[in-house]
Amino acid sequence: MDGINVAPFIRLDRLTGFRSDNMSGSDSIEVIVKYNGDIQRVGELTGALTEILSVNYAIMTLPLNRLLELYDYDEIEYIELPKYLTYVLRYGLSSACISPVQNIAGLGLRGQGVIIGIIDSGIDYTHPDFINADGTSRILYIWDQTLPGTPPEGFAYGSEYDNDMINRALSGEAPFTQVPGADIIGHGTAVAGIAAGNGNGSAGLERGVAPEASIIAVKLGYAGSESLTRSTEIMRAVKYISDKAEELRMPLAINISYGTNNGSHDGNSLFERFLDSMAEKWKTVIAVATGNEGITAHHFSATLTRGQTVDVEFALAGVLRTVYITLWKDFVDTVNLELISPGGGSTGIIRPVQSVTRITLDGVGVSVLYGQPNHYRVDQEVYILLQTQNQVISPGVWRLEITGVNIIDGRIDIWLPTGEEVSRETSFLNPSLPTTLTLPSTAHSIIAVGAYNAIVSISADFSGRGPLRAVNITKPDLTAPGVDIYTTRSGGGYDVYTGTSMAVPFVTGSAALMMQWGIVLGNDPFLYGQRVKAFLRRGASRDFPIEYPNNIWGYGTLSLCDTMTELVAYTRTGGAFS
């Protein structure tokens, strides 16, 4: 099932005129629901498999032709279909001032007693950096969502492996026959090495931030996919790791290095709100990459007036069969659209008189949905899907003409898919650089981390930038080293990686060290969640004569030793800084 065909078009607002040509009514569809009351009863009555994530969020899987039945139950407050995300791959401990915090002569923090959750492409559990000196694994659990087997309790698929199973595999001659599911992409192994590698594979020379932390890893995805995942897979992974940490009574730092442009970029989707709620559950910190969309030219912004037409030109390149364009505006404004192909063909004027319009343009199926506001937001999404069956979408410059009909606010924001989805050659000809951070780094209660080049002390041009759309919240929260990072390689050894994916684990590992000092060692039992974010922001380095916070650097660059100096002083003085 290619959920991207359906997700934007089925809403609680009963916009049900669209159905994917690739799906029949009996095909299963997965939805995120915000609920109250007995959601299991609703699932039983509608024939849905119900996975409860928290007291207000669940994932329900049911036949497409029974989806509308959910709308008839008062327990259902809102429905959202999952979005596809891709990993955001693209000098470290000293530049982030982490080494002094690890040093025994200093605070001597190594992450002991804290769990680091890696939600990614998997982890090479045979890498020496994740093995203790006695040969046992530092990994408490692995949940591989892509392999059939015995799933964790409360979940419907995948295979779970505990520490005993991993240790038995490590002691054998062919470990992957006992605990299969290698990290083929290697992204998760690289991220885990930065956050928690112990350097055993390099005689201690290449250790990560929290080398004695325990690890729980979730390999994202579903059968047949190694690089794409759905927001629902990430939601399941967060719940799984959170539940394990609470069961073990250990503080938790979660690392997420995936992102998408498919959303409003204001933190108000069910996906983002769920992450906010989980960041407030147990003793948890969630750090998320801002993505590598800084200079991909995938964001366009303009302000319309009544009667004005804005020409939005964008180039499509490569072998593309599916491309989405997501436009966000104030619901009070009314706009008409016209899409013109490179060959000069036109959809004609598309007016918001019907919820879904479907047209064939130069062999390309064009579907346009005018969404509606909900109880979370007053803005409106206009979702445009270009799709072909057996041919590629015509390469060249396409033009979207947007005409203001009744305009009060006038701002429009448009996003193309991320560079990992469509390549950097697909782009707007007149892009806007702000608000290029990806979801879910736009969630309010997580720590959004951008990247900078620590070797030459300059910002990384690829790093996703704030602010959030239409919300007065600064993002990123801070930046960390993300260029030419030397870290663990799946299959053994080490390699160099670049991207905001590599910046986030510096912050994740730093949060683990802070929680070891505060919670495990008893210096500050409430040092988790937003409190960790606050001290990381306060201790960040602000070395340039510019205004902070800002859309590129946030509150500055990660400086854990300064953060800990502030934290220790604050604790010893009972809440007063000198």
Secondary structure, 3 states (H helix, E strand, C coil): CCHHHCHHHCCCCCCCCCCCCCCCCCCEEEEEEEECCCHHHHHHHHCCEEEECCCCEEEEEEEHHHHHHHHHCCCEEEEECCCEEEECCCCCCCCCCCHHHHCCCCCCCCCCCCEEEEEECCCCCCCHHHECCCCCECEEEEEECCCCCCCCCCCCCCEEEEHHHHHHHHHCCCHHHHCCCCCCCCHHHHHHHHHHCCCHHHCCCCCCCCCCCEEEEEECCCCCCCCEEEHHHHHHHHHHHHHHHHHHCCCEEEEECEEECCCCCCCCCHHHHHHHHHHCCCCEEEEEECCCCCCCCCEEEEECCCCCEEEEEEEECCCCCEEEEEEEEECCCEEEEEEECCCCCECCCECCCCCEEEEEECCEEEEEEECCCECCECEEEEEEEEECCCCCCCCEEEEEEEEEEECCCCEEEEECCCHHHHCCCCEECCCCCCCCCCECCCCCCCEEEEEEECCCCEECCCCCCCCCCCCCCCCCCEEEECCCEEEECCCCCEEEECCHHHHHHHHHHHHHHHHHHHHHCCCCCCCCCHHHHHHHHHHCECCCCCCCCECCCECCECCHHHHHHHHHHHHHCCCCCC
